[in-house]
Amino acid sequence: MPTDLPTIETEELDKLFLDPENPRLGRHNTEDGLGQDEILELMRDWSLEELGVSFLESGFWPQEAVIVVKTSVPGEERQVLVVVEGNRRLAALKMIARARAGEAVPARWKEMIKGYKAEAFKRLERIPYIRKPSRQSVRSYLGYRHVTGIKEWNPAEKAEFIAELIEKEKLDYDQVRKRIGSKAPTVRQNYISYRLLLQMEGSEEVDVTKVEERFSVLFLSIKTQGVQTYLDIDIEADPKSARTPVPKAKLEQLANFSRWLFGFEDTPAIITDSRQVYDFGRVLESPAGVEYLERTARPSFATAKLKAGVDESEIIVHIERATDEVGEALSAAHRHKASRKLQAAVKRLGVDVMQLLELFPAVKAELLEGKE
């Protein structure tokens, strides 16, 4: 029989504390040392109500036990039980308790608790928890659950967590990979992206909030050769080298890159969809594309692609796909020559083909010669 199974204990609700280092709060907030009221205020928009209704209806089951560590928090003289996994659940319970106590909470919480008998609140007074010796002892579980598991943090939060493992616990990429159940290249790319975000934060020409909101776009962009070359980023860099992804000589290019990809003040981003990132990288591979972007105050992505010749490959794909489709149609079209619908479709195709041939007179002449 296993002897190391975790013990589930219970504690009064007001003796369990929200985690001021919870990555979901955002790195600026976790750096500020927020008090419990401030944390709860930030968490009000985290869809807590659905949890609150569930707890009032069914109670808080032992299998939902939160995970805690005993540590210090702002505003408390002694170490307390801090929930490192289960903060949404704890916040929902605290909102229920405040609503019942008549404290200032959104009206929806006061409406929610109406009609429930004392028994429903009684079973929420003591909360099941599993205690771990330290934050470090639970990091593997948190990494798997929120970085690669079923309850993922957003992209920026994942990258911040990975950075903490590398910088605070001195793990290398492969060790982080094993810890969170990911792949080493993905870990490395997350870390470099996060360090790039921090580097952007030092520039007055970068709106870091916009970068954080679209962190997945940043993550995807550094995979492209064009971005790596333009910013002189080594995508294979070890953690020590990756702490400053862009050299000082390329900081002006970093500001340009951020403005094009994320926008700045009244200048909108030229990239509006993550699916455009690959073509954006190809534009940065082209001297003509880069020259256009750098000299134009409000560049157009469509024009940048034209300057870089990126659209050429797209056109070729369309033509080749159409050729394949026509080839398939030819194998059976002779059986339906009397079809008016088919004749109309052939006419539309013929008009388009004739227009294309006018654009390529040499091809047209070659085809005509072949008919003679």
ABEGO torsion letter per residue (X at the ends): XBAABBBBBBBBAAABBBBAABAAAEAAAAAAGBBAAAAAAAAAAAGAAAAAAAAAAAEBBAAABBBBBBBBBBGBABBBBBBABGAAAAAAAAAAAAAAAGBBBBAAAAAAABGBBAAAAAAAABBBBBBBABAAAAAAAAAAAAAABABBBBAAAAAAAAAAAAAAAGBBAAAAAAAAGBBAAAAAAAAAAAAAAAAAAABAABBAAAAAAAAAAAAAAAABAAAAAAAGBBAABBAAAAABABBAAAAAAAAAAAAAAAEBEABBBABABAAAAAAAAAAAABAAAAAAAAABABBBAAAAAAAAGAAAAAAAAAAAAAAAAAAAAAAAAAAAAABAAAAAAAAAAAAAAAAAAAABAAAAAAAAAAAX
